[in-house]
C-alpha cells in the first residue's frame, strides 16, 4: 500500500491481494470504501475519483464493479476494525470519525480496542507495555 508515491487505500483494498489477508473482514471494509467513494463524488463528476473508479474497475474487476453498481450504504462513523499484522497478530482498533469543515476531509482516530491490541501496538512501536490503553467502543 505504501510502495507508491501516493498511497491509496482503495487501490490497496481492491488491487493488492495482501489486503484480503490484512483485513479479516475484507468484504465489510470493501463495502465501506466503495460507500466512501460514492460519498466523495457527492453525486457529481469528480475527475480524480472517476479516474480511480475506472482504474479499479479495470484492475479489480467484479470485486469492485459489483460493489460500485450496488452502491453500499454509508460507512460507519465509529466502531471496531480488525487488522491482521504479520508480527503483532490480530489487532482490533476502535475508531471514531470526525467531520472537518472541508467536506472532502475527515479525521479518523484509531485506538486499541482491547488489551491484546494495546500490547501488540506497544511492541510494534518499541514502547514499554501499557503505554497505550484499550478503549471501549460503542
KEKE-3310 file (N, C-alpha, C; in steps of 0.2 Angstrom, whole numbers, plus 5000, padded with zeros to 4 digits):
npx = (5004:5010:5020:5020:5021:5010:5001:4986:4972:4960:4965:4974:4965:4957:4966:4977:4982:4987:4978:4967:4972:4976:4965:4953:4939:4937:4927:4917:4925:4928:4915:4913:4923:4919:4907:4912:4919:4908:4901:4911:4911:4899:4888:4892:4902:4919:4935:4947:4942:4934:4944:4951:4940:4938:4951:4951:4940:4944:4956:4953:4941:4926:4925:4926:4917:4905:4901:4902:4891:4881:4880:4884:4878:4882:4898:4902:4903:4910:4916:4923:4938:4946:4963:4975:4991:5007:5017:5012:5000:4982:4975:4963:4955:4948:4938:4934:4926:4929:4921:4927:4928:4931:4922:4928:4937:4941:4944:4951:4952:4961:4961:4968:4957:4956:4965:4975:4977:4982:4994:5001:5002:5011:5022:5026:5029:5039:5038:5036:5026:5009:5009:5000:4982:4968:4952:4934:4922:4907)
npy = (4994:5006:5007:5015:5032:5040:5034:5024:5019:5013:5008:4998:4990:4984:4981:4974:4959:4956:4963:4956:4946:4955:4961:4954:4955:4958:4960:4968:4980:4983:4986:4997:5006:5008:5014:5026:5031:5034:5044:5054:5058:5066:5064:5071:5074:5070:5072:5066:5055:5049:5044:5035:5026:5021:5015:5005:4998:4992:4985:4978:4972:4962:4962:4975:4982:4976:4980:4994:4997:4992:5001:5002:5006:5020:5022:5017:5028:5026:5012:4996:4990:4976:4971:4961:4959:4955:4953:4957:4950:4948:4963:4974:4988:5002:5015:5032:5044:5060:5074:5087:5105:5106:5097:5087:5081:5072:5067:5052:5044:5031:5019:5006:4992:4983:4974:4965:4970:4983:4979:4973:4984:4992:4984:4984:4998:4999:5003:5003:4991:4994:5008:5012:5012:5001:5005:5006:5002:5009)
npz = (5000:5003:4994:4983:4976:4979:4991:4992:4999:4993:4982:4987:4994:4984:4973:4977:4983:4995:5004:5007:5016:5026:5031:5040:5039:5026:5016:5022:5024:5011:5006:5014:5009:4996:4998:5003:4992:4984:4991:4992:4979:4979:4971:4959:4945:4947:4943:4948:4957:4947:4939:4947:4950:4937:4935:4945:4941:4930:4934:4946:4943:4945:4959:4963:4954:4955:4968:4966:4958:4965:4976:4991:5007:5017:5026:5042:5056:5068:5077:5077:5069:5062:5060:5053:5057:5052:5061:5074:5075:5077:5077:5085:5082:5089:5082:5078:5068:5063:5057:5046:5043:5029:5016:5010:5018:5032:5049:5056:5071:5078:5091:5102:5104:5113:5126:5121:5109:5112:5118:5107:5099:5107:5107:5093:5091:5100:5113:5131:5139:5141:5137:5129:5131:5131:5124:5125:5113:5107)
capx = (5000:5014:5025:5019:5022:5004:4997:4979:4969:4956:4969:4977:4960:4955:4971:4983:4980:4988:4973:4962:4975:4977:4958:4949:4933:4938:4920:4914:4930:4927:4909:4913:4927:4915:4902:4915:4920:4902:4900:4916:4909:4894:4884:4894:4908:4925:4939:4951:4938:4932:4950:4952:4935:4940:4957:4949:4935:4948:4961:4950:4935:4919:4925:4925:4912:4898:4900:4901:4884:4876:4881:4883:4876:4887:4902:4901:4907:4913:4916:4930:4940:4951:4968:4980:4998:5012:5021:5008:4994:4976:4974:4957:4956:4942:4939:4929:4927:4927:4920:4930:4925:4931:4918:4932:4942:4939:4950:4949:4956:4961:4964:4967:4950:4957:4972:4980:4979:4987:5001:5004:5005:5017:5028:5027:5031:5045:5036:5035:5019:5004:5009:4993:4977:4962:4946:4928:4918:4900)
capy = (5000:5012:5007:5020:5039:5042:5029:5024:5013:5010:5004:4993:4985:4980:4979:4971:4953:4956:4966:4950:4943:4960:4963:4948:4957:4962:4962:4974:4985:4984:4990:5004:5010:5010:5019:5032:5034:5037:5050:5058:5061:5070:5063:5074:5071:5071:5069:5061:5050:5045:5041:5030:5021:5017:5010:5000:4993:4988:4981:4973:4968:4962:4963:4982:4985:4974:4985:5001:4997:4991:5007:5000:5011:5024:5019:5018:5033:5023:5005:4992:4987:4971:4971:4956:4961:4949:4952:4958:4946:4952:4970:4976:4995:5006:5021:5037:5048:5067:5078:5093:5110:5104:5091:5081:5079:5070:5064:5046:5042:5024:5017:4999:4991:4978:4974:4962:4975:4988:4976:4972:4991:4994:4980:4987:5004:4999:5006:4999:4988:4999:5015:5013:5008:4999:5009:5003:5005:5009)
capz = (5000:5004:4990:4978:4978:4983:4994:4991:5002:4989:4977:4991:4996:4978:4968:4981:4986:5003:5008:5010:5022:5031:5034:5041:5037:5019:5012:5025:5023:5004:5005:5017:5005:4990:5000:5004:4986:4981:4995:4990:4972:4980:4965:4954:4941:4950:4939:4952:4959:4941:4936:4951:4949:4930:4936:4949:4938:4925:4938:4951:4940:4948:4966:4963:4950:4958:4974:4964:4955:4971:4980:4998:5012:5020:5030:5049:5058:5073:5078:5078:5063:5063:5055:5054:5056:5051:5068:5080:5075:5076:5080:5085:5083:5089:5078:5078:5063:5065:5051:5046:5039:5022:5016:5007:5023:5039:5054:5059:5076:5080:5097:5103:5107:5119:5129:5117:5103:5115:5119:5101:5096:5111:5104:5086:5092:5104:5119:5136:5139:5144:5135:5126:5134:5127:5125:5124:5108:5107)
cpx = (5004:5020:5025:5020:5016:5000:4990:4976:4964:4960:4972:4971:4958:4960:4977:4980:4982:4983:4968:4965:4975:4970:4954:4942:4933:4932:4917:4919:4929:4921:4910:4918:4923:4910:4905:4917:4914:4900:4905:4914:4903:4889:4886:4900:4914:4930:4944:4948:4936:4938:4951:4947:4936:4946:4955:4944:4939:4953:4958:4944:4929:4920:4924:4918:4905:4896:4898:4894:4879:4875:4879:4881:4883:4891:4900:4906:4911:4912:4923:4931:4946:4956:4973:4987:5002:5016:5017:5002:4988:4976:4967:4957:4949:4943:4933:4931:4925:4926:4924:4927:4925:4927:4922:4937:4938:4945:4947:4954:4955:4964:4963:4960:4950:4964:4977:4982:4984:4994:5005:5006:5011:5023:5030:5031:5038:5044:5036:5028:5015:5005:5003:4988:4971:4956:4940:4925:4911:4897)
cpy = (5006:5012:5012:5027:5042:5036:5029:5018:5010:5005:4997:4987:4981:4978:4975:4965:4952:4959:4961:4947:4948:4962:4957:4949:4961:4964:4968:4980:4987:4988:4997:5009:5012:5015:5026:5035:5037:5044:5055:5062:5066:5070:5067:5071:5074:5068:5064:5055:5045:5041:5035:5024:5017:5013:5004:4995:4989:4983:4976:4970:4968:4963:4970:4984:4982:4979:4992:5002:4996:4997:5005:5007:5014:5020:5021:5024:5031:5016:5002:4989:4982:4972:4965:4958:4955:4948:4953:4954:4950:4958:4972:4984:4999:5013:5026:5042:5055:5071:5085:5098:5109:5098:5085:5079:5077:5067:5058:5044:5035:5023:5009:4998:4986:4977:4970:4966:4981:4985:4975:4979:4993:4990:4983:4994:5005:5002:5001:4997:4993:5006:5017:5009:5007:5004:5004:5006:5005:5013)
cpz = (5000:4999:4984:4981:4982:4985:4994:4994:4998:4984:4981:4992:4990:4973:4971:4984:4993:5007:5011:5016:5028:5034:5034:5039:5031:5016:5015:5024:5015:5003:5008:5012:4999:4992:5001:4997:4983:4985:4993:4983:4973:4974:4959:4950:4945:4946:4942:4954:4953:4938:4940:4950:4942:4931:4940:4946:4933:4929:4942:4949:4945:4956:4967:4960:4952:4964:4971:4961:4960:4976:4987:5002:5015:5025:5037:5051:5064:5074:5079:5072:5065:5058:5057:5052:5056:5058:5074:5080:5074:5080:5079:5086:5083:5085:5079:5072:5064:5058:5052:5042:5031:5021:5013:5012:5029:5043:5057:5065:5078:5087:5098:5107:5112:5121:5125:5111:5106:5116:5113:5098:5100:5108:5097:5087:5097:5111:5125:5136:5143:5142:5132:5130:5130:5129:5123:5118:5109:5112)
residu = (UNK:UNK:UNK:UNK:UNK:UNK:UNK:UNK:UNK:UNK:UNK:UNK:UNK:UNK:UNK:UNK:UNK:UNK:UNK:UNK:UNK:UNK:UNK:UNK:UNK:UNK:UNK:UNK:UNK:UNK:UNK:UNK:UNK:UNK:UNK:UNK:UNK:UNK:UNK:UNK:UNK:UNK:UNK:UNK:UNK:UNK:UNK:UNK:UNK:UNK:UNK:UNK:UNK:UNK:UNK:UNK:UNK:UNK:UNK:UNK:UNK:UNK:UNK:UNK:UNK:UNK:UNK:UNK:UNK:UNK:UNK:UNK:UNK:UNK:UNK:UNK:UNK:UNK:UNK:UNK:UNK:UNK:UNK:UNK:UNK:UNK:UNK:UNK:UNK:UNK:UNK:UNK:UNK:UNK:UNK:UNK:UNK:UNK:UNK:UNK:UNK:UNK:UNK:UNK:UNK:UNK:UNK:UNK:UNK:UNK:UNK:UNK:UNK:UNK:UNK:UNK:UNK:UNK:UNK:UNK:UNK:UNK:UNK:UNK:UNK:UNK:UNK:UNK:UNK:UNK:UNK:UNK:UNK:UNK:UNK:UNK:UNK:UNK)
# end
